[in-house]
Amino acid sequence: METTFPRLLRQHANERPMAAAMREKEYGIWQTLTWAEMQHLAAEVAAGLHRAGLGKGMHVVIVGSNRPRLYAASLGVQTLGAVPVPLYQDAVATEYAFPINNADVRFAIVEDQEQVDKMLELREQCPQLAHIYYDDPRGLRNYKEPGLESLDQLMTTGAELVKSHPGFFDQQVDATQPDDVAAMFFTSGTTGNPKGVVHTHRSLLDRSKAGADFDRLTSAEEVLAYLPPAWVGQNIFSYAQWLCCGYVVNCPESAATVSIDLKEVGPTYYFAPPRVFEGMLTSVMIRMEDAGAIKRSMFKSFMDVARRVGPQIMDGKSVGLLDRLLYTLGDWMVYGPLRNNLGISRVRVAYTAGEAIGPDLFTFYRSIGVNLKQLYGSTETAVFVCLQPDHEVHADTVGVPCAGVEIRVDDNGEIMVRSSGLLKEYYKNPQATAEVLTSDGWYHTSDAGFIDSHGHLKIIDRVKDVGRIKGGVHDGAMFAPKYVENKLKFFPHIKEAVAYGDQRDRVCVMINIDFDAVGNWAERQNIPYAGYTDLAQKPEVYDLIQSCVEQVNADLAQDNLLAGSQINRYLVLHKELDADDGELTRTNKVRRGFIAEKYQVLVDALYDGKSEQFIETVVKFEDGRTGSVSATLKLRDAKTYAPVGKAA
């Protein structure tokens, strides 16, 4: 697109100044900001930062939840030709050191006292961090640190400049160009230091418009912005597409009120990673387990109907008259109330991305009338590579290439992408840039997959993770760990799973139970427990998980290609995998290699055939303190099945 983020802001402010741009829930009441007010905030931030010495090409770290004034701050930074660098608000201070030093950051705009404390803690490691501005003043009245100011003070300074130079904002906006750098997003850093992914206004807006055109998005959409702004997916859906389309972005009061706010807003356009959809389904199943016998029976009966015909109805296919009548009745009695209870009754289109979603989980939402679709993309591709057209949605594919995208599959199965949404570079890392971008503009995704007969892309796993079983009855069979893990995570009692098997004679898995779901189940079974570690090792819990594992094995046996990925042995971990302990990325992706090293004794025990293994693990608490968790874990064998079409 031949425009920039600040130009789009000005366009909306000029054409529809009094239309709602954002809403923020504060003290239980929704407050609305118009496009004119957003432009006013951005202009004052830009002017204040200009006076403080921010210039074109400089970087500004922005840390916090989704807040209108932080969005305005990003626009103010971009107005000056500078580059906003959003970082995860739940990261510990030490995780900010590399990005701040790598990008030579002198300015930080943060949400509250928690983030101010982190920035001040970093000053010894990052001496160039001279200016820190905060939005929420609570708890900061007595802070007297040099360079620490409120956003209000910054904007007061900016207002003076805007008043004395009325054309300042327009001059700065006019100077921004589509090929200027618009933002930098740091990767998760699963195998080393994170990399700064550099994107221009053109790349981000080109992909945002392609996605908006694909699903016919308009200014009438309502969006709930509740995921970390540092995640490129959230940034595209609630910032880039917001400015492309001019719809309303709603900011929840806090992470604890998201489910309530979701019901109040009733978004029409909804985006969530699989983990969120898993959590919503788990909450439904817990409530149904607590319901009376009649209600449980009605739910089960109508869900059987939904699973049988719901996806066909959603895809516009014809079904029998009786099934249509039963589904309509089910919609009135079960599916409609369920969608309303989850806050997604007004959703016109919902997307999931970030990692693969289990096919059963995906089908559940489509069966109850939610137009849930998958997309394929990454930080480096500005998200939109493949999208699923309405009435062409398959649980095992991620759709067709969207406008402006070319896809090819290399001989090793790696998916290659070329589009105008690709990253400009990895910041200060020409070697890494050269590794992913070819001289003729193709991007190495590192994902393995293929184009099916319908022209849809199917992802198998990461190229480096797709392995082979070595030895045993499945010698040479393909091993796709992520596929196995996602099938396990469909079950409401399983929160996370880590599968191993490449170059080994069988597949073994470490499992995290979902504490809420299993705890609720245990209470109904009159099983006493004293916390997560105790509950995870109950024999009854192992029996529960065993049934899930063996059901996955039965499903895998139906697929000759992946039958060798059946789970032979498993254990239930004594603690939840946590980003603060380095086991997950900040986007909650499993760091499989790190976990294998950290829990080497458990991996060895699984493959050595042991029935139990003692382990003690260091854990990090939210306040920075460390402690340890120890337990003697049980290890179990699981039943496997002969592949369909082969002799038992």
N, C-alpha and C positions, 0 to 999 in steps of 0.2 A: 504493500500500500504506500502511496506517495504522501504520507503524512507522518505525524509523530504523536506521542501520548499527550504532550501539552497542547498541541493544535486541536486534538479531538476534544480535550477538556474545554478549550475556548469555544469550539464550535457548539457543543451542547449548551454552554452558558449563554451564548448569544442567541441560539435558536429556541431554547426552552428553559429560560433562566429559573422559573419557579417550579419546574418539574422535580420530583424527588430523585436524588442521586444515590443517597445512602441513608440507612437508618441504623441507629445504635440503641440498644436497650440499656438503660441506666436506671438503677433503683426500681426496676420492674416496669418502667415506662419507656415506650419507643419514642426516640427523638429523631426528627427528620432533618436532613441537610439537603438543600436544593443544589442544582448545578451552579447557580450563581454564587452560593455560599462556598462550595468546594473550590471554585476558581479564586474567590477572595482569600481563602486560607492558603492555597498554593502560592498565590502571588506574594503574600506576606512572608511565608517561609522562604521563598526564593530570594526575596529582597534582603531578609535578615541574614541568610547564609552568604549572600553576595558581600554584604558588609563585613562578615566574619572572615572572608578570604576564600570562600569556595569558588573554584573556577572550573572551566570545561575539562572533562576527562578525569577529574579527581573522583575518588570513591567515598561514599557515605554509607556506613553500616546502619541498618535499620532493624531493630529487634523488638518484637512485641506481638501481641495478638492482633486480630483484624480490628482496627480502630480507624474511624474516618479521618482523624487528624494525622495518623501515620500514613494513610493513603495520600492525603494532601501533601504530606512531607515528601513522599516519593515523587509526586508530580512537581513539587517545588525544586527538588534536586535535579530532575530531568529538564526542567525549564532552563536551568543554568548550563545545560550540556554536561552536567556531572552524572555520576553513575550510582544509583542505589544498589546496595548489596544486602539483601535480606538474609538474616541468620536465624536459626531455630531458637525460639524463646525458652525452650526447656533444656537447652544444652548447658553444661557446666562451663564456668569461665575459661578454663584451660582450652576448651574446644574452639574458642573464639580467637585464640592467640595466632594461630597460623593464618586464617583468612585476613585478619587485621594487618599483620606484618607483610603478608604476601601482596596485598593490594595497597600497602602504604597508606592506611586509613588514618586520617586526622580528625574526622568528624563522625560522631555517632548520635543517632536519634533513637531513643528507647522509650518504652512504655511507662515503667514504674520503678519503684525503689529496688526491687529484686534485680532488674537489669542494670540500674545505676551501680549497685554494689559490685556486680560482675565486671563492669567496665573499669571501675576504680581499682579493683583487685588486679587488673591487667596492666595498669599503667607502668609498672616496673618492667614488664616484658615488652610492652608496646609504648615506649616513651613518646612517640610521635602523636599519640591519641590526645590531642589538645582540647577538643571541644566535645562536650557531652550534653545533649539536650533531652529533657524528659517531659512526657505528656501528663502523667498523673502525679501530682505533688504530694500525695499522702505519704507521711513518714519521712519526708525530705526537708522539713522546715529548718532543721538545725545543721544541715550539710553545708559546709563552707569550703568546698574543694575548688581549686583554680580551674576555670574553664567549664564549670558545671552551672548550667542555667536551665530554666524551664522553657518549654516550647512557647509559652505565653510571652516570656521576656524576649525571645527571639523574634516573635511575630510583632511585638510592639516596636522593636527596632526596625523591622521590615516595613511596618506601616508608615513610619516616618519617611523612609526612602520612597515608597509608593506615592505618598502625598506630595513630596517635593519633585518627583519625576513621574508624572502620570503615565507616560508612555513606556516606562521601564519593563513592565511585564510583557507587553506586546512585542517590544524589541527583542527580548530574550526568546520568546516563543517563536518568532519569525526566524531566528537564527538557528533553531534546531532543525536538523536534516534527517531524512529517513535512514540514511546509512550511518548515522552517529550511533555510538554504543548507548543502549537504553538501560541495560541491567546486567548484573552478573550473579549467577547462582552457583553456589559451591556444591559439588557432588558429595555423596555420603562418605567417601573415603574408606570403602570397605577393605581395601588392600594396601593402604598407605595414606599419605596426606591427601586431603580433598583437593579437587581441581576446580578452578574458577571458570565456569562456562560463560563465555561472553556472547551476548545477543544484542542485535541492533533493533531500532524501532521497526525497521522493515521486516525482519525475520519474525519477531513476535506478533506484529499486527497482521502480517500475511497469513500466518497459520490461524490466528484468532478469527479472522474474517472467513477463512475457508471452513472452519468448524461452525461458525454462525450461519453461513449460507447453507451448509449441509442440512442443518436441522431447522432452518427458517426461524432463527431467533429474532426477536423484535425488542423494542423498548418496553414492551408490556411484561417481560419476564420478571420474576422475583427469584433471587438467589440468596442462600444463607452461606455466609463466609465464616467457616468455623475451623478449617484446617490451617496448619502453619503457613503463613505468607511466604516463608523461605522455600516451601515446596513449589516447584514450578507449576504443578497442576493447579494448586489453589491460586497462584499468581495469574495464570492464564484465564481461569474461569471467573474470578472475581475482580480482576484488575484490567487485563488486556481486553477481554471480551466485553467487560463492563463499559469501557470507553469506546469500543467498536460499535456496540449496539445501543448504549444509553439506557440499559435496564437498571433496576434498583437492587443494590447490594445491601443485605441486612447483616449486622454484626451482633452476635449473641452477647449477653451480659457477661458470661464466663463459661468455661469449659463444663462446669457442673450444670448449667442451665440449657445446654444445647438441645436436648430432647424436648424440653418444654417450649423453647423458642422455635424449634422446627414446627411444632404443631400450631403455634400462633402465626407464624409467617406463611406457612403453606406454600413452599417454593414450587415454581413451575419448571424450573431447570435445576437439577440436583446432581451433585458430583461427590463421590466418596470412594475411597480405596476399599478393597474387599474386606479388610478388617472391620470397617464400620458396618457393612452389610452383615457380616458374621455376627457382630455384637447385637444388632437389631433382631436377627433371627433367634439368637440365644435367649434374649429377653422374652420373646414371644413364647418360645418353648417352655421356659421356666414358668411363665404365667399359666400356660395351658396345663402343665403338670399339677399346678395348685388348684385348678378349676374343678368343679363338680363333675360327676360321672356323665351326666347328660350333655353338658357343654363339651366335655372332652370327646364324647362319641360323635357329636354333631360336627366338631372341628375336623376330626379324622375323616369322616365320611365325605365332607365337602372338599377337603384337601385332596382326597383321592380323585375326585372329579376334576379339581383344578390341575393336578399333575397330568391327568390323562388328556384334557382338551384345552386347558388354559393357554399354553404356548401357541397352539394352532389358531385359537381365536385372536390372540394378540398379533399374530402374523397375517391375519386377514384370510385365513383358510376356512373352508366350509367344514362344519361338523354336523352330526346328526341332530334332528329336532329335539329329541329327548335330552341329549347332552347339552344342547344350547339352553333348554329350559332349566335343567339342573344347575348349570353354571350361573344363569341369571338369578336363580333362587339363592345359590351360594354367595353371589356377589352382594345380595341384599342382606343376608344373614351373617356371613363370615368375612369375605374378602374386603368389602367396602368398609365395615367397621375396623378391620385390621389395618387397612391403609390409613384410615383416619387416625387411629391410635398411634401409628408410627409417624404421623405428620407428613405423609407423602401422598395424600389423596388428590392433590392438585397437580402433581408432577406430570408434565407432558413428555419430558424426556429425562432420563437419568443415565449417568455414565459411571462406570467403574474403571479404574486404571491404577497404575503404580506397580502392580504385580498381577499374576494370573489369578482368576477367580475360579473356585471349584465349580464344575458344570452343574452339580446338583443345587448348589447355593444360587447360582445364576438362574436356573430354571424355576426355582421356588418363587422368586420375585415376579418373573414374567407370568407365572401361572396364576398369580393373584391380581393380575391386571396392571402391574407397574412396567412401563416401557423402559426397562433396564437394558442398556447396551454396553458393549465393551469398546474401548478404543485402544489403539496401540501407538506409543510414542515414548519420548524420553526428554530429559532436560535438554540434551543436545539437539533435538529435532523440534523444539518449541511445542511439544506434546502431540500435535495432530499429524499422524502419518496415515493410519487406517481408521475408518469409522464403519459402523454397521448401519446400513440403510434400514428404514422401517420395512417390515415384512420380509427382511432377509437376514434375520438374526439367528445365529447358530451358537450354541453354548461352547463349542470347541474351536471357534475361530474368532479373530478380532476384526473382521470386516474387510472392506475393499480400500485400496489407496484413495485418499480424498484428493480434491482438486490440487493440481500443482505438484503431485508426488509421483516419483518413479521408484519402482522396487525391482530388485533382482535377487536371485538366490545363488550364492557362489557354490563352487564344487564341494566345499566342506559343509554345506548346509547353512552357512551364515547369511543372514538377511542384510542386504545393502540398500541404502536409501539415498535418493537425491531429491532435494526440494529447496525452495527459497526460504525455508524455515530453519535451515541448519545453522549451528553455532558459527560465529566468526572465527573463534579460536579458543583454546584453553589459555587462560591468562598466564603470561610469563612461562609458558611450557610448550615451546615449539616442537619438542620431541613427541610429547603426548598428542599434540595436534596432528602431526604428520602420521602418527599411528592410526588415527581414526578417519582422517580425511584424505582421500586420494587426490592426485593432481587434476583429475577430470571431475571432481566435485561429488564423489560418492562417499557416504558415511558408513563406516563399519559399526553395526549395531551391537555386535557380540552375541546376538540372539540366534538360535537355530530354529528353522521352520521351513515351510514350503507353501506354495500357492496351490489351493485345491482346484478341483474341476470347475467350481463355480466362480473362480477368480477371487476367493477369499483367502486371507493369510492365516495360517495356523502356526502358532508358536509352540515349540516342543519344550525348550528350556534355554538357559544360557549355553552358548557353544562350549565354554570351558567346563560347564557342569555336566553336560551330556556325556555319559561314560558307558562302559561295557562291563558286564559281569565276566569275571575270569575264573574258570573252573566250575565244578559242580554241575548240576543238571541243566542249568541255563547258560552254560559257557558261551560267551560271545553275544549274549542278548543285550539289547539297549537298556540303559539305566537312566531314567529321567527323574532326579530327586525332587524337583519342584512340583512335578505332576503328582507324585506320590504324596508329598506334603499337603498339597491343596485338597486332595481327596480326603485325607484325614481331617483337615480343618473344617470340612463341611459339618462334621458332627458337633453339636453344641457343647459337648463335654470336652472337646479338644481345642485348646487355644492356639498352640504352636507345635510344630513338629520339625525335626531335623533328620534327614535320611542320608545314610551312607551306603556305598556299595560298589563304587567305581574301582575296577581292578581287584575286586574281592569276589569270593565265591557265593556270597549271598547278601541280601539287603537287611540292614539293621536300622532301627529308628529310636530316637530319643523324643519323648513327648512331654509337653506341658499341658496339664489339665486346665480347664477354665474354672477358676476357683468359685465364682458365683454359681455357675450351672451345676458343678459337681457338689458344691456345698449344699445347694438347695435339694439336690437328689439325695444326699446323705441324710439330711434332716428328715426327709420323708421316709427313709428306710430305717430311721432310729439308730443311725451309726454316729457315735460321738467322735469328735475330732478336736484337736487343739492347734489349729492353724494350718497353713498350706502344706508344710513339710509332713505333718502327721497324716493329713487327709490323703496326700498323694501316694502314700505307701500302704494304704488300707487294702487288704486282699479283695474286698468287695469292689473297690475302685479299679483294681487291676482287672477284675472280671468284666467290669463295664467297658473299660478301654479295649480289652481283648476282643469283645464282640465288634467294636468299631474297626479294629485292625483287620479282623478276618473278613468283615464285609467289604473292606477295601480290596483285600486279596481276591475275593470272589469277583469283584468288578474288573480288576486288572487281568484276571484269567480270561475275560471275554475279549481282550485285545492282544492278538498274537504278537504284535510289535513290542508291547510293554509287559507281557506276562512275566518276563524275567525280573521285573521290578517289584514283585510281591515281597512282602515283609516277612522275614524268617524269625527275627528276634526283636524285642523292644524293651524299653524301660520307661518309667515315668520319673522325670526329674524332680529333685527335692526343692527346687526354687524356680520362680518364673524367670524366663529369659528377659533381660532388661538392657535398654540402650545405655544406661548409666554404667553398667558393668561391661560394656563393650560387645555384648552378645548380639545386639540388634543395631541397625542403623537408626538415625533419627526419623526415618520414614518407616520404621518397624520391619525392615527386611532382615532376614536371618544372615548373620555373618558365619557361614558354614565352616570356613577354614579356621577362623578364630575359635569357634566352639569346639572343633575337633582337637585343637591344641590344648585348650583349657580343660577339656574333659577327656583327655587321652586315656586316662585310666578306665573310664567308663566304656569308651569305644573298644579298647582292648578286651575288657571283660565280656562285652557282647559277642565279640568274635572268638574269644577263647572258650565260650560255652559255660561261663560261670553262672551260678544261680543268684548270687548276690555280690555287692561290692560296696565297701565303705568309701565315702568321699567327704571332704571338707572344703568349702568354697568361700572365698572372701567376697563380700558384697559391699556395695556403696549405698549409703542412705542419702535421702534428698538434701539433708543439711551438710553433706560433705564428709560425714564420719564414715568409718568403715567397721565392719563386723564380720562374723563368719556364720555359715550355716552348714551343719554336718548331718549326715544320715547314712544308714546302710540301705542301699537301694536293691530292690528285687529285679531280677532280669528273667524274662519269660520267652518261651518259644510260641510262635503263632502258626496256625494251620494254613497251609498253602494248597493251591488247587492246580490241577493239570490244565494247560491252555486249551481253550475250546477248539475242537477239531483234532486234538491229539489224544492218544490213549491215556487212560488214567494210570 
